């Protein structure tokens, strides 16, 4: 009787290694975003990179990747403009 170990294929091992590297990159990007926030800066490319990498890792782990939020409805935009005009705010 021969006992053979149940080893994954080479392709599965490469994919698993890539996902581990992406997970590590996600963690480092999250630390970078937190560091920028602590320093009082907002670095949008780093935050977007973290979001994309986190989405890829989530997809490989069987979780849904959150799509981009829907655009703001036009009636909300119009109400905000009217409020700013009435309150004499220019931002």
N, C-alpha and C positions, 0 to 999 in steps of 0.2 A: 504494500500500500504506500503510495507516494502522496505526500501532503504538499500542495502547491499554494503559495501565498496568493491572495487576491490583490494584485498590484494594479493601480490605475494605468491607463495608457500614457504614452509620452505626451500626446496632445493635451490630455487632461492635466498632467503635471505642469505643462507650460502655462495653461490657462490659470491653474491654481496659483502658480508663482506670480503671474501678471496681476491677479486680483490682490494678492498679498502686497505687492509693490504699490498698487493703486490705493489700498487701504492705508499704507504707511504715508503715501503722498497726501491723502485726505487729512490725516491727523496733523501732518506738518503744516498744511495750508490752513487748517483750523487754528493752529497756534499762531500762525502769521496774522490771520484776520483778527484774532484776539489781541495780539501785540499792537497792531495798528490802532484798534479801538482804544486800548489802554493809553496809548500815546496821544489820542485825540485826533487821529487821522482816519479818513475813510478812503480805502484803496479799492475801488470798484473792480479792477481786473483780478485782484487776488480773491475777492469775495465770489466773483463769478466763476473763477477756476475751481474754488472749493465746491461750489454748487454743482458744477458739471461732473467733477470727479466723484462726489458723494452720490450723484445720480447713477453713474456707471457702476459703482460698487453696490448700490442698492439693487440694481437690475440683476447683477450676477448672483446676488444673495437671495433672489426670488421675491424681493419687495418691489412694489410699484414705484416708478420714478415719477416724482411730482412734476407735472408739466408747469410751464410758465403761468403765472396768474392771469386771469382774463383781464382784458383792458377795462378801464374805468368807463362806465356808461356815460353817455353824453349829458344826460339830465343832471348827473352829479357834478360834472364839470361846469355846466351852466349855472347851477346853484352856487357853486364855490366862487365863480367869477362875480355873480351878482352880490354875494355876501361881501367879497373884498371891495367891490365898488361902493356899497352902502356904508361899509365900515371905514372907507377911505384908507384902505391898506393897499400897498402896491407890490406886495410879494407874490 
